[in-house]
Amino acid sequence: MSREEKVGVVEAYLSGLTNRDLSKAPFAADVTFESPLSAKLTGREAVVGFLTGLLPAIRGLQVKQHIVEGDYVATVFDFD
C-alpha cells in the first residue's frame, strides 16, 4: 500500500467523524480502539458504536499532519 493509500484510509475515518457517518470508515473486522474515554474496544461493531456516541459533540476537525512510517500512520489533528 502506498503512502497516499494509507493516508486515504485515515482520511476516510476522519471524514466519517466530521460527516457523522461512519458507514464508509474502512475498519477491519478485528479493529481495536484505545482511548482515555473508554476501555479498550475490539471489533468493528463495538468501535463504531462507541464513536457514534461521540458524533454529536464533533463540530469540526482540522488535520495538522500525517506521519507515515512503514505500516503505521499517525495523524495529528484538532477537534472542535
N, C-alpha and C positions, 0 to 999 in steps of 0.2 A: 504494500500500500504506500502510495506517495505521501509526502508531507501535506500536500493540498487535500488529499483524500482524508487523511487523519484529522486535519483541522476542520474539514467539512462535516465529519461526524460530530465533533464537539459543537460546531455552529448549529447543526440541526437540533441538538439537545437544547442549546441556549435559545434558539428560535422558538422551540416548543414552550419554553418557560415564558418568554415575552408575549407570545401569541395565545397563551393559555390553552394550548392544545398539544399534549404530549403523545398523541396517537402516532405521529411520524418520527418520534425520537428513536434512534436506532439502538435501543437497549438489547443486549444479549439476554437470552432466557435466564441465564445464571448470573446476571449483573449483581454486583454488591454496591452498597451505598453507605458511606460513613459520614456522620455529621454530628456536631455538638448538640443538635436539636433532637436527636433520636438515637436509639440503639442501632447497631449495625443491621442493615436490611439486606436480604438476599432474595433475588428473583424479580423479574420484570413487574409482576403484579404488585408486589409489596412496595417497590421503589416508585412506580407510577402513582400508586395510591397515596403514599406519603407526599410526594411532590405536588399532586393535585390539590392537597390541602393547603399548600403554600401559595398557589397561584393567585388568589385574591389579594395577597399582600405585595405582589410584584407589580410595580408601576413602570419599570423600565430597567434596562441593563446596558452597560457600556463596556465593551471589551477593550482592555488595555493592551494585552499582549498574549500571544500563543507561543509556548515554548515546546518544541518537538525534539525528542531525543529517542531514537530507536522506536520502540512500540508505544512510547508514552507521550502524552500531550498534557501539559499543564497550562491552564488558562487563567490569567489574572483579569478580573472584571469587577465592576461595581454594580450593586443593585440600587434601585430607587424604591 
